[in-house]
């Protein structure tokens, strides 16, 4: 049997990464669906909650969230609008830059995040246990 080339090994690693990502996102989506959330929704809530925990009173600019999630600017804007409609986040114009938009978790958002965080972490554990 011939040895695999470095290129073939890289391709196999890449396919493994894609497969793990797809399985993980599907498991998180399935787990959070009863709460009206998907994996990307949770990721935004997680970023907002983490920033607020690190520095209470922090507001997060949408652009900073976009740099941390793997969504286009327009997809992120639609996601944030949906979270706002559901009462989970609040958007405000940035005081320093009127073109910028800041996002914070509402009380309802904090409560839902606290409820679903263990479920999301459990989904991660199930898929990534190996």
DSSP file (Angstrom, degrees, kcal/mol; ACC not computed):
  #  RESIDUE AA STRUCTURE BP1 BP2  ACC     N-H-->O    O-->H-N    N-H-->O    O-->H-N    TCO  KAPPA ALPHA  PHI   PSI    X-CA   Y-CA   Z-CA
    1    1 A X              0   0    0      0, 0.0     2,-0.1     0, 0.0     0, 0.0   0.000 360.0 360.0 360.0 130.7    0.0    0.0    0.0
    2    2 A X        -     0   0    0      1,-0.1     2,-0.1     3,-0.0     3,-0.1  -0.406 360.0-107.6 -74.1 146.1    1.4    3.4   -1.0
    3    3 A X        -     0   0    0     -2,-0.1     2,-0.2     1,-0.1    -1,-0.1  -0.456  37.9-107.9 -70.9 144.5    2.0    6.1    1.6
    4    4 A X        -     0   0    0     -2,-0.1    -1,-0.1     1,-0.1     2,-0.1  -0.475  33.9-118.3 -72.9 144.6   -0.4    9.0    1.5
    5    5 A X     >  -     0   0    0     -2,-0.2     4,-2.3     1,-0.1     5,-0.2  -0.380  23.3-110.1 -76.8 159.5    1.0   12.2    0.2
    6    6 A X  H  > S+     0   0    0      1,-0.2     4,-2.3     2,-0.2     5,-0.2   0.885 121.6  54.1 -56.5 -37.1    1.1   15.3    2.4
    7    7 A X  H  > S+     0   0    0      1,-0.2     4,-2.3     2,-0.2    -1,-0.2   0.905 107.3  49.2 -64.0 -41.6   -1.6   16.8    0.2
    8    8 A X  H  > S+     0   0    0      2,-0.2     4,-2.3     1,-0.2    -1,-0.2   0.886 110.5  51.0 -65.8 -38.6   -3.9   13.8    0.8
    9    9 A X  H  X S+     0   0    0     -4,-2.3     4,-2.5     2,-0.2    -2,-0.2   0.910 110.4  49.1 -65.5 -41.2   -3.3   14.0    4.5
   10   10 A X  H  X S+     0   0    0     -4,-2.3     4,-2.7     2,-0.2    -2,-0.2   0.919 110.7  50.5 -62.5 -43.1   -4.2   17.7    4.5
   11   11 A X  H  X S+     0   0    0     -4,-2.3     4,-2.4     1,-0.2    -2,-0.2   0.905 110.6  49.2 -61.8 -41.8   -7.3   17.0    2.5
   12   12 A X  H  X S+     0   0    0     -4,-2.3     4,-2.1     2,-0.2    -1,-0.2   0.918 111.1  49.4 -64.5 -43.1   -8.3   14.2    5.0
   13   13 A X  H  X S+     0   0    0     -4,-2.5     4,-2.3     2,-0.2    -2,-0.2   0.925 110.9  50.7 -59.9 -44.8   -7.8   16.6    7.9
   14   14 A X  H  X S+     0   0    0     -4,-2.7     4,-2.5     1,-0.2    -2,-0.2   0.919 110.2  48.5 -60.5 -45.5   -9.9   19.3    6.3
   15   15 A X  H  X S+     0   0    0     -4,-2.4     4,-2.3     1,-0.2    -1,-0.2   0.863 109.9  52.6 -64.7 -35.7  -12.7   16.9    5.6
   16   16 A X  H  X S+     0   0    0     -4,-2.1     4,-2.5     2,-0.2    -1,-0.2   0.906 109.5  49.3 -64.7 -41.3  -12.6   15.7    9.2
   17   17 A X  H  X S+     0   0    0     -4,-2.3     4,-2.6     2,-0.2    -2,-0.2   0.941 112.2  47.6 -62.5 -47.3  -12.8   19.3   10.4
   18   18 A X  H  X S+     0   0    0     -4,-2.5     4,-2.5     1,-0.2    -2,-0.2   0.901 112.7  49.2 -61.1 -41.4  -15.8   20.0    8.2
   19   19 A X  H  X S+     0   0    0     -4,-2.3     4,-2.6     2,-0.2     5,-0.2   0.918 111.8  47.8 -64.9 -44.2  -17.5   16.8    9.3
   20   20 A X  H  X S+     0   0    0     -4,-2.5     4,-2.4     2,-0.2    -2,-0.2   0.913 112.5  49.7 -63.5 -42.9  -17.0   17.6   13.0
   21   21 A X  H  X S+     0   0    0     -4,-2.6     4,-2.8    -5,-0.2     5,-0.2   0.938 112.1  47.4 -61.3 -47.3  -18.2   21.1   12.5
   22   22 A X  H  X S+     0   0    0     -4,-2.5     4,-2.3     1,-0.2    -2,-0.2   0.923 113.6  47.1 -62.6 -45.2  -21.4   19.9   10.7
   23   23 A X  H  X S+     0   0    0     -4,-2.6     4,-2.1     2,-0.2    -1,-0.2   0.904 114.0  48.6 -62.4 -41.1  -22.1   17.3   13.3
   24   24 A X  H  X S+     0   0    0     -4,-2.4     4,-2.5    -5,-0.2     5,-0.2   0.935 111.9  47.2 -66.5 -47.4  -21.6   19.8   16.1
   25   25 A X  H  X S+     0   0    0     -4,-2.8     4,-2.8     1,-0.2    14,-0.3   0.905 112.7  50.3 -62.1 -41.7  -23.8   22.5   14.6
   26   26 A X  H  X S+     0   0    0     -4,-2.3     4,-2.6    -5,-0.2    -1,-0.2   0.909 111.2  48.5 -63.2 -41.8  -26.6   20.0   13.9
   27   27 A X  H  X S+     0   0    0     -4,-2.1     4,-2.3     2,-0.2    -2,-0.2   0.907 113.4  46.5 -66.6 -41.6  -26.5   18.7   17.5
   28   28 A X  H  X S+     0   0    0     -4,-2.5     4,-2.5     2,-0.2     5,-0.2   0.932 113.1  49.8 -65.5 -44.7  -26.6   22.2   18.9
   29   29 A X  H  X S+     0   0    0     -4,-2.8     4,-1.6    -5,-0.2    -2,-0.2   0.929 112.6  47.4 -57.7 -46.0  -29.4   23.2   16.6
   30   30 A X  H  < S+     0   0    0     -4,-2.6     4,-0.5     1,-0.2    -1,-0.2   0.899 114.0  47.3 -63.3 -41.4  -31.4   20.0   17.5
   31   31 A X  H  < S+     0   0    0     -4,-2.3     3,-0.3     1,-0.2    -1,-0.2   0.876 118.8  38.3 -68.6 -39.3  -30.8   20.6   21.3
   32   32 A X  H ><>S+     0   0    0     -4,-2.5     3,-2.0     1,-0.2     5,-1.7   0.591  89.5  92.4 -92.0 -11.5  -31.7   24.3   21.3
   33   33 A X  G ><5S+     0   0    0     -4,-1.6     3,-2.3     1,-0.3    -1,-0.2   0.875  79.8  59.0 -52.4 -43.8  -34.6   24.1   18.8
   34   34 A X  G 3 5S+     0   0    0     -4,-0.5    -1,-0.3    -3,-0.3    -2,-0.1   0.717 105.8  51.6 -60.5 -16.8  -37.3   23.6   21.5
   35   35 A X  G < 5S-     0   0    0     -3,-2.0    -1,-0.3     2,-0.2    -2,-0.2   0.325 120.8-108.2 -99.7   5.9  -36.1   27.0   23.0
   36   36 A X  T < 5S+     0   0    0     -3,-2.3     2,-0.3     1,-0.3    -3,-0.2   0.695  82.5 115.7  77.2  19.0  -36.4   28.8   19.7
   37   37 A X      < -     0   0    0     -5,-1.7    -1,-0.3    -8,-0.1     2,-0.2  -0.855  46.4-160.8-121.2 154.5  -32.7   29.1   19.2
   38   38 A X     >  -     0   0    0     -2,-0.3     4,-2.5    -3,-0.1     5,-0.2  -0.685  43.8 -90.8-118.2 179.6  -30.1   27.7   16.8
   39   39 A X  H  > S+     0   0    0    -14,-0.3     4,-2.3    -2,-0.2     5,-0.1   0.893 126.3  47.9 -60.7 -42.2  -26.4   27.4   17.1
   40   40 A X  H  > S+     0   0    0      2,-0.2     4,-1.9     1,-0.2    -1,-0.2   0.886 110.2  52.4 -68.6 -37.8  -25.7   30.8   15.6
   41   41 A X  H  > S+     0   0    0      1,-0.2     4,-2.3     2,-0.2    -2,-0.2   0.951 111.3  47.3 -59.0 -48.5  -28.3   32.4   17.9
   42   42 A X  H  X S+     0   0    0     -4,-2.5     4,-3.2     1,-0.2    -2,-0.2   0.902 106.8  57.4 -60.7 -41.4  -26.6   30.8   20.9
   43   43 A X  H  X S+     0   0    0     -4,-2.3     4,-2.2     1,-0.2    -1,-0.2   0.898 108.2  46.5 -59.1 -41.2  -23.2   31.9   19.7
   44   44 A X  H  X S+     0   0    0     -4,-1.9     4,-2.5     2,-0.2    -1,-0.2   0.933 113.8  47.8 -66.5 -45.4  -24.3   35.6   19.7
   45   45 A X  H  X S+     0   0    0     -4,-2.3     4,-2.8     1,-0.2    -2,-0.2   0.907 111.3  52.3 -60.0 -40.8  -25.9   35.2   23.2
   46   46 A X  H  X S+     0   0    0     -4,-3.2     4,-2.6     2,-0.2    -1,-0.2   0.900 109.5  48.2 -63.4 -42.9  -22.7   33.5   24.4
   47   47 A X  H  X S+     0   0    0     -4,-2.2     4,-2.6    -5,-0.2     5,-0.2   0.939 113.9  46.5 -62.9 -46.9  -20.5   36.3   23.2
   48   48 A X  H  X S+     0   0    0     -4,-2.5     4,-2.2     1,-0.2    -2,-0.2   0.915 114.9  46.5 -62.9 -43.0  -22.7   39.0   24.8
   49   49 A X  H  X S+     0   0    0     -4,-2.8     4,-2.2    -5,-0.2    -1,-0.2   0.903 112.8  49.6 -67.0 -40.7  -23.0   37.1   28.1
   50   50 A X  H  X S+     0   0    0     -4,-2.6     4,-2.3    -5,-0.2    -2,-0.2   0.914 112.1  47.6 -64.4 -43.2  -19.2   36.5   28.2
   51   51 A X  H  X S+     0   0    0     -4,-2.6     4,-2.2     1,-0.2    -1,-0.2   0.910 112.7  48.9 -64.3 -41.1  -18.4   40.1   27.5
   52   52 A X  H  < S+     0   0    0     -4,-2.2    -2,-0.2    -5,-0.2    -1,-0.2   0.866 111.8  49.3 -66.7 -36.0  -20.9   41.3   30.1
   53   53 A X  H  < S+     0   0    0     -4,-2.2     3,-0.4     1,-0.2    -1,-0.2   0.885 112.4  47.6 -69.7 -38.2  -19.4   38.8   32.7
   54   54 A X  H  < S+     0   0    0     -4,-2.3     2,-0.3     1,-0.3    -2,-0.2   0.866 134.1  11.4 -70.5 -36.1  -15.9   40.0   31.9
   55   55 A X  S >< S-     0   0    0     -4,-2.2     3,-1.7    -5,-0.2    -1,-0.3  -0.747  84.9-137.2-146.1  92.0  -16.8   43.6   32.2
   56   56 A X  T 3  S+     0   0    0     -3,-0.4     3,-0.1    -2,-0.3    -3,-0.1  -0.146  89.6  26.9 -52.6 141.4  -20.3   44.4   33.6
   57   57 A X  T 3  S+     0   0    0      1,-0.3    -1,-0.3    -5,-0.1     2,-0.2   0.437  87.7 148.4  85.4   0.6  -22.2   47.1   31.8
   58   58 A X    <   -     0   0    0     -3,-1.7     2,-0.4    -6,-0.2    -1,-0.3  -0.443  33.2-158.2 -69.8 137.5  -20.3   46.4   28.6
   59   59 A X        -     0   0    0     -2,-0.2     2,-0.5    -3,-0.1    45,-0.2  -0.920  12.2-139.8-110.7 145.9  -22.1   46.9   25.3
   60   60 A X  E     -A  103   0A   0     43,-2.2    43,-2.7    -2,-0.4     2,-0.2  -0.909  10.1-131.3-111.9 125.7  -20.9   45.0   22.3
   61   61 A X  E >>  -A  102   0A   0     -2,-0.5     4,-1.7    41,-0.3     3,-0.6  -0.480  19.2-125.9 -70.7 142.5  -20.7   46.6   18.9
   62   62 A X  H 3> S+     0   0    0     39,-2.8     4,-2.7     1,-0.3     5,-0.2   0.884 111.3  58.4 -56.0 -40.1  -22.2   44.6   16.1
   63   63 A X  H 3> S+     0   0    0     38,-0.3     4,-1.5     1,-0.2    -1,-0.3   0.879 104.1  51.1 -60.1 -37.6  -18.9   44.9   14.2
   64   64 A X  H <4 S+     0   0    0     -3,-0.6     4,-0.4     2,-0.2    -1,-0.2   0.858 110.3  48.9 -68.6 -34.5  -17.1   43.2   17.1
   65   65 A X  H >X S+     0   0    0     -4,-1.7     3,-1.8     1,-0.2     4,-1.5   0.920 107.2  55.6 -67.3 -43.2  -19.6   40.4   17.1
   66   66 A X  H 3< S+     0   0    0     -4,-2.7     5,-0.3     1,-0.3    -2,-0.2   0.846 102.3  56.8 -58.6 -34.2  -19.2   39.9   13.4
   67   67 A X  T 3< S+     0   0    0     -4,-1.5    -1,-0.3     1,-0.2    -2,-0.2   0.680 112.8  41.8 -69.2 -16.2  -15.5   39.5   13.9
   68   68 A X  T <4 S+     0   0    0     -3,-1.8     2,-0.3    -4,-0.4    -2,-0.2   0.580 108.4  59.1-110.5 -14.5  -16.1   36.6   16.3
   69   69 A X  S  < S-     0   0    0     -4,-1.5     2,-1.1    -3,-0.2     7,-0.1  -0.813  81.9-120.9-113.8 159.1  -18.9   34.7   14.5
   70   70 A X  S    S+     0   0    0     -2,-0.3     2,-0.3     6,-0.0    -3,-0.1  -0.490  72.7 109.1-100.4  64.3  -18.8   33.1   11.1
   71   71 A X  S    S-     0   0    0     -2,-1.1    -2,-0.1    -5,-0.3     2,-0.0  -0.958  71.4-106.2-133.1 151.6  -21.7   35.0    9.6
   72   72 A X     >  -     0   0    0     -2,-0.3     4,-2.6     1,-0.1     5,-0.2  -0.332  38.6-107.4 -68.1 161.9  -21.9   37.7    6.9
   73   73 A X  H  > S+     0   0    0      1,-0.2     4,-2.2     2,-0.2     5,-0.1   0.894 121.3  48.1 -58.4 -41.2  -22.7   41.2    8.2
   74   74 A X  H  > S+     0   0    0      2,-0.2     4,-2.2     1,-0.2    -1,-0.2   0.895 111.2  49.2 -70.7 -38.6  -26.2   40.9    6.7
   75   75 A X  H  > S+     0   0    0      2,-0.2     4,-2.3     1,-0.2    -2,-0.2   0.905 112.2  49.2 -65.2 -40.1  -26.9   37.5    8.2
   76   76 A X  H  X S+     0   0    0     -4,-2.6     4,-2.8     2,-0.2     5,-0.2   0.906 109.1  52.5 -64.9 -41.2  -25.7   38.7   11.6
   77   77 A X  H  X S+     0   0    0     -4,-2.2     4,-2.3    -5,-0.2    -2,-0.2   0.913 110.9  47.0 -60.9 -42.9  -27.9   41.8   11.3
   78   78 A X  H  X S+     0   0    0     -4,-2.2     4,-2.1     2,-0.2    -1,-0.2   0.904 112.2  50.4 -65.1 -41.0  -31.0   39.6   10.5
   79   79 A X  H  X S+     0   0    0     -4,-2.3     4,-2.4     2,-0.2    -2,-0.2   0.933 111.9  46.9 -62.6 -46.1  -30.1   37.3   13.4
   80   80 A X  H  X S+     0   0    0     -4,-2.8     4,-2.5     1,-0.2    -1,-0.2   0.891 110.1  53.6 -64.4 -39.2  -29.8   40.2   15.9
   81   81 A X  H  X S+     0   0    0     -4,-2.3     4,-2.5    -5,-0.2    -1,-0.2   0.902 110.1  47.9 -61.3 -40.3  -33.1   41.7   14.6
   82   82 A X  H  X S+     0   0    0     -4,-2.1     4,-1.8     2,-0.2    -2,-0.2   0.906 111.6  49.1 -66.8 -42.1  -34.8   38.3   15.3
   83   83 A X  H  <>S+     0   0    0     -4,-2.4     5,-2.8     2,-0.2     6,-0.8   0.882 112.2  49.6 -64.2 -37.2  -33.2   38.2   18.8
   84   84 A X  H ><5S+     0   0    0     -4,-2.5     3,-1.7     4,-0.2    -2,-0.2   0.926 108.1  52.4 -66.3 -44.6  -34.4   41.7   19.4
   85   85 A X  H 3<5S+     0   0    0     -4,-2.5    -1,-0.2     1,-0.3    -2,-0.2   0.857 108.3  52.1 -58.5 -35.9  -37.9   40.9   18.2
   86   86 A X  T 3<5S-     0   0    0     -4,-1.8    -1,-0.3    -5,-0.1    -2,-0.2   0.459 118.5-115.0 -80.7  -1.3  -37.9   38.0   20.7
   87   87 A X  T < 5S+     0   0    0     -3,-1.7    22,-0.4     2,-0.2    21,-0.3   0.683  85.1 115.5  79.3  18.2  -36.9   40.3   23.5
   88   88 A X  S   <S+     0   0    0     -5,-2.8    18,-2.3    20,-0.2     2,-0.3   0.751  76.5  21.8 -93.0 -26.4  -33.5   38.7   24.1
   89   89 A X  E     -B  105   0A   0     -6,-0.8     2,-0.4    16,-0.3    16,-0.2  -0.908  64.7-142.7-135.4 164.0  -31.2   41.6   23.0
   90   90 A X  E     -B  104   0A   0     14,-2.5    14,-2.0    -2,-0.3     2,-0.4  -0.998  12.7-151.2-129.7 132.8  -31.5   45.4   22.7
   91   91 A X  E     +B  103   0A   0     -2,-0.4     2,-0.3    12,-0.2    12,-0.2  -0.836  19.1 170.7-103.4 140.9  -29.9   47.4   20.0
   92   92 A X  E     -B  102   0A   0     10,-2.2    10,-3.6    -2,-0.4     2,-0.2  -0.973  37.9-100.9-141.3 156.4  -28.8   51.0   20.4
   93   93 A X  E     -B  101   0A   0     -2,-0.3     8,-0.2     8,-0.2     2,-0.2  -0.556  46.8-105.2 -73.8 142.9  -26.8   53.5   18.4
   94   94 A X        -     0   0    0      6,-2.4     6,-0.2     3,-0.6    -1,-0.1  -0.485  18.7-144.6 -69.0 134.9  -23.2   53.9   19.6
   95   95 A X  S    S+     0   0    0     -2,-0.2     3,-0.2     1,-0.2    -1,-0.1   0.873  99.8  45.4 -67.4 -36.7  -22.7   57.2   21.5
   96   96 A X  S    S+     0   0    0      1,-0.3     2,-0.4     2,-0.0    -1,-0.2   0.823 127.1  24.3 -77.1 -32.2  -19.1   57.5   20.1
   97   97 A X    >   -     0   0    0      1,-0.1     3,-2.2     3,-0.1    -3,-0.6  -0.878  65.6-160.1-139.7 101.3  -20.0   56.7   16.5
   98   98 A X  T 3  S+     0   0    0     -2,-0.4    -1,-0.1     1,-0.3    -3,-0.1   0.621  92.7  60.9 -62.3 -12.1  -23.6   57.3   15.4
   99   99 A X  T 3  S+     0   0    0     -6,-0.1    -1,-0.3     2,-0.0     2,-0.1   0.717  93.0  83.0 -83.4 -21.3  -23.1   54.9   12.5
  100  100 A X    <   -     0   0    0     -3,-2.2    -6,-2.4    -6,-0.2     2,-0.4  -0.458  67.6-147.2 -84.7 155.1  -22.3   52.0   14.8
  101  101 A X  E     - B   0  93A   0     -8,-0.2   -39,-2.8    -2,-0.1   -38,-0.3  -0.982   7.7-156.2-123.8 132.7  -24.8   49.8   16.6
  102  102 A X  E     -AB  61  92A   0    -10,-3.6   -10,-2.2    -2,-0.4     2,-0.4  -0.777   5.3-157.0-105.5 153.1  -24.3   48.3   20.0
  103  103 A X  E     +AB  60  91A   0    -43,-2.7   -43,-2.2    -2,-0.3     2,-0.3  -0.992  11.5 177.4-131.5 136.5  -26.1   45.2   21.3
  104  104 A X  E     - B   0  90A   0    -14,-2.0   -14,-2.5    -2,-0.4     2,-0.2  -0.964  33.2-107.1-133.3 153.9  -26.7   44.1   24.9
  105  105 A X  E     - B   0  89A   0     -2,-0.3   -16,-0.3   -16,-0.2     2,-0.1  -0.571  31.8-139.7 -74.5 140.8  -28.5   41.2   26.5
  106  106 A X     >  -     0   0    0    -18,-2.3     4,-2.6    -2,-0.2     5,-0.2  -0.394  32.2 -98.4 -86.0 174.8  -31.9   41.9   28.1
  107  107 A X  H  > S+     0   0    0      1,-0.2     4,-2.5     2,-0.2     5,-0.2   0.930 129.2  50.7 -59.0 -45.0  -32.9   40.3   31.3
  108  108 A X  H  > S+     0   0    0    -21,-0.3     4,-2.6     1,-0.2     5,-0.2   0.895 109.5  51.3 -59.9 -40.0  -35.0   37.8   29.3
  109  109 A X  H  > S+     0   0    0    -22,-0.4     4,-2.6     2,-0.2    -2,-0.2   0.908 109.8  48.8 -63.5 -43.2  -31.9   37.1   27.2
  110  110 A X  H  X S+     0   0    0     -4,-2.6     4,-2.6     2,-0.2    -2,-0.2   0.919 112.4  49.1 -61.5 -43.6  -29.7   36.5   30.3
  111  111 A X  H  X S+     0   0    0     -4,-2.5     4,-1.7     2,-0.2    -2,-0.2   0.928 113.6  44.5 -64.7 -45.7  -32.3   34.2   31.7
  112  112 A X  H  X S+     0   0    0     -4,-2.6     4,-2.5     2,-0.2     5,-0.3   0.919 112.7  52.4 -65.4 -42.3  -32.7   32.1   28.5
  113  113 A X  H  X S+     0   0    0     -4,-2.6     4,-2.3     1,-0.2    -2,-0.2   0.934 108.8  49.8 -57.6 -47.1  -28.9   32.0   28.0
  114  114 A X  H  X S+     0   0    0     -4,-2.6     4,-0.6     1,-0.2    -1,-0.2   0.855 112.6  48.8 -61.2 -34.5  -28.5   30.7   31.6
  115  115 A X  H  < S+     0   0    0     -4,-1.7     4,-0.4    -5,-0.2    -1,-0.2   0.894 119.4  34.7 -72.1 -40.7  -31.1   28.0   30.9
  116  116 A X  H  X S+     0   0    0     -4,-2.5     4,-2.5     1,-0.2     3,-0.3   0.655  94.8  84.1 -94.3 -15.3  -29.7   26.8   27.6
  117  117 A X  H  X S+     0   0    0     -4,-2.3     4,-2.6    -5,-0.3     5,-0.2   0.921  92.5  48.5 -55.3 -47.5  -25.9   27.2   28.2
  118  118 A X  H  X S+     0   0    0     -4,-0.6     4,-2.0     1,-0.2    -1,-0.2   0.857 111.2  52.0 -62.4 -31.5  -25.7   23.8   30.0
  119  119 A X  H  > S+     0   0    0     -4,-0.4     4,-2.1    -3,-0.3    -1,-0.2   0.912 110.9  46.5 -69.0 -42.0  -27.6   22.2   27.1
  120  120 A X  H  X S+     0   0    0     -4,-2.5     4,-2.3     2,-0.2    -2,-0.2   0.915 112.5  49.8 -65.1 -42.7  -25.3   23.7   24.5
  121  121 A X  H  X S+     0   0    0     -4,-2.6     4,-2.3    -5,-0.2    -1,-0.2   0.872 109.7  52.4 -65.3 -35.4  -22.2   22.6   26.5
  122  122 A X  H  X S+     0   0    0     -4,-2.0     4,-2.5    -5,-0.2    -1,-0.2   0.894 107.5  51.4 -64.6 -40.0  -23.7   19.1   26.8
  123  123 A X  H  X S+     0   0    0     -4,-2.1     4,-2.0     2,-0.2     5,-0.3   0.916 109.8  50.1 -62.9 -42.6  -24.2   19.0   23.0
  124  124 A X  H  X S+     0   0    0     -4,-2.3     4,-3.0     1,-0.2    -2,-0.2   0.927 110.3  50.2 -59.3 -45.0  -20.5   20.0   22.6
  125  125 A X  H  X S+     0   0    0     -4,-2.3     4,-0.8     1,-0.2    -2,-0.2   0.905 109.5  51.2 -61.9 -42.4  -19.5   17.2   25.0
  126  126 A X  H  < S+     0   0    0     -4,-2.5     3,-0.2     1,-0.2    -1,-0.2   0.909 119.0  35.1 -62.3 -42.2  -21.5   14.6   23.1
  127  127 A X  H  < S+     0   0    0     -4,-2.0     3,-0.4     1,-0.2    -2,-0.2   0.877 125.2  38.4 -82.0 -38.1  -20.1   15.4   19.8
  128  128 A X  H  < S+     0   0    0     -4,-3.0    -1,-0.2    -5,-0.3    -2,-0.2   0.274  78.2 112.2 -99.4  11.9  -16.5   16.3   20.8
  129  129 A X     <        0   0    0     -4,-0.8    -1,-0.2     1,-0.3    -2,-0.1   0.750 360.0 360.0 -59.3 -24.8  -16.0   13.7   23.5
  130  130 A X              0   0    0     -3,-0.4    -1,-0.3    -4,-0.1    -2,-0.1   0.448 360.0 360.0 -91.4 360.0  -13.4   11.8   21.4
